């Protein structure tokens, strides 16, 4: 009798623990600890990615994988963003603002086109085509028939546009055009006309048209010459997000469901998988049905336009998307406090809890053990908006506001139980300065000294302060992250009028001697909270008060990789002036407290995306 070894060339291994690498794929082993035979199965799943910087629907898209995509237009707008597998980063704008446009759902982030759409209200359809080369958008030859809400399939050099509305007022066409990288050519029409279609495939030689207005649940295949009707989808909806090929595709969501359907070149079947939210009018990209990206759209469950991004993967790994989860609540909600430590050993001190006169400024200290907060030693001086850095057992607090308010420069050290006054003060009576580092290697920059916004920075050695490099701008209320020799500060205000509308997006990086302006945040904000103490290229910005709409606390979460800021999964609770808790060698982070119209007690802990082998126990049932 043929045995397992003869078939697969390997014997069944006896292991005390399960393997943790891809070599386990296709193998069977016996786990002697669990007393069970096991193997690894290929599985499919959607997981959350960083949201669009600008939530929108009815945009165009470019890209072939879930680690590289472009979102363009929608709204209508000219905004363009790039996805890097982690989050979205702002890229150059389209030459023409538009919505309900076509794209390149199998293209490349360095080579793709978008075309057609509407530039305003009814009757404003466009035929213009724009080519993206990874750096800029260039107008090229127009569609022969201007239209919006068409289906699209293909790349920058091979694309198919089909169906749509040529008038912008609800007319429907079956016209199809083929793009060869230079110009559009009219080819054979769809069998059924339609609008708001989804499309997949390589372009002018192979494509699949899915659903659409007036088309009920019809789908059709393009063979390079003509369209052939194929079996209907199971749902009668439009505005789906799709990816894959003409013979193997995924159609996800639609107006407005979470349902996912799979096409195997013979029949459409309903997948056991679903999107996390009911959404239509977004965009799907991906040149294979094993790897795709769905982003943006409209969801009545949010409600409204969304920036949600979902990655689809088929692999031997189970992927858990990055997300915030609830931690222990603060005993009392407060804002404007100092912070130090790691996610499992945090320290916050001082702050403002509201109330008239001297009652609002506090000297309290709270310590976090990874699950709950407890009281620590009281500070000698109550203060809000202090300079703060260090660890839970070696913390630092300087300057800030003391009650009335009075601007102060004094400092204290924390040893894990007691605060002790330092012999040397901070060089300025500053509040809202940005700070990071350790008790013996700290950095503080910018701030406000009651008369002026500061452009100074200072370095701390555990005993005294010395002048650092001059910051390019005189601002306060900025976020920060990094270490004394590699730091970044971002956002803030120059005190402009009206104050809430003066939030800035500029970022400035420090190398231990000189500050250099680097790429900006996705939008202006005051009082963002920063985390990250390994270097300037591993820093997060969470929350803050947006410049637009003026004075609005946000849930936004961004990460800086040393080159650009990109989006990350959002917090649950919008907040500003929240806890600055840093992390060390891991990308985990947390945020606590803050203010969003009331004082926040909620703590949120961030865990990045993880993956693990999809190990299954073999049973006889």
Beta strands, then each sheet from edge to edge (+ up, - down):
strand 1: 13-15
strand 2: 28-31
strand 3: 36-40
strand 4: 43-49
strand 5: 60-65
strand 6: 68-72
strand 7: 80-83
strand 8: 88-91
strand 9: 112-115
strand 10: 129-132
strand 11: 137-140
strand 12: 151-154
strand 13: 159-162
strand 14: 176-179
strand 15: 184-187
strand 16: 198-203
strand 17: 206-210
strand 18: 219-222
strand 19: 227-230
strand 20: 241-244
strand 21: 249-252
strand 22: 259-263
strand 23: 268-274
strand 24: 283-288
strand 25: 291-295
strand 26: 298-299
strand 27: 304-305
strand 28: 309-315
strand 29: 317-320
strand 30: 323-326
strand 31: 338-342
strand 32: 345-349
strand 33: 365-368
strand 34: 373-375
strand 35: 387-391
strand 36: 394-402
strand 37: 406-414
strand 38: 419-421
strand 39: 434-438
strand 40: 441-445
strand 41: 457-460
strand 42: 465-467
strand 43: 479-483
strand 44: 486-490
strand 45: 507-510
strand 46: 515-518
strand 47: 525-526
strand 48: 529-531
strand 49: 539-542
strand 50: 545-546
strand 51: 552-553
strand 52: 557-560
strand 53: 565-568
strand 54: 589-592
strand 55: 603-607
strand 56: 610-613
strand 57: 615-617
sheet 1: 1+ 2+ 3- 57+
sheet 2: 4+ 28- 25+ 24-
sheet 3: 5+ 6- 7+ 8-
sheet 4: 9+ 10- 11+
sheet 5: 12+ 13- 14+ 15-
sheet 6: 16+ 17- 18+ 19-
sheet 7: 20+ 21- 22+ 23-
sheet 8: 26+ 27-
sheet 9: 29+ 56-
sheet 10: 30+ 55- 54+
sheet 11: 31+ 32- 33+ 34-
sheet 12: 35+ 36- 37+ 38-
sheet 13: 39+ 40- 41+ 42-
sheet 14: 43+ 44- 45+ 46-
sheet 15: 47+ 50- 51+
sheet 16: 48+ 49- 52+ 53-
end
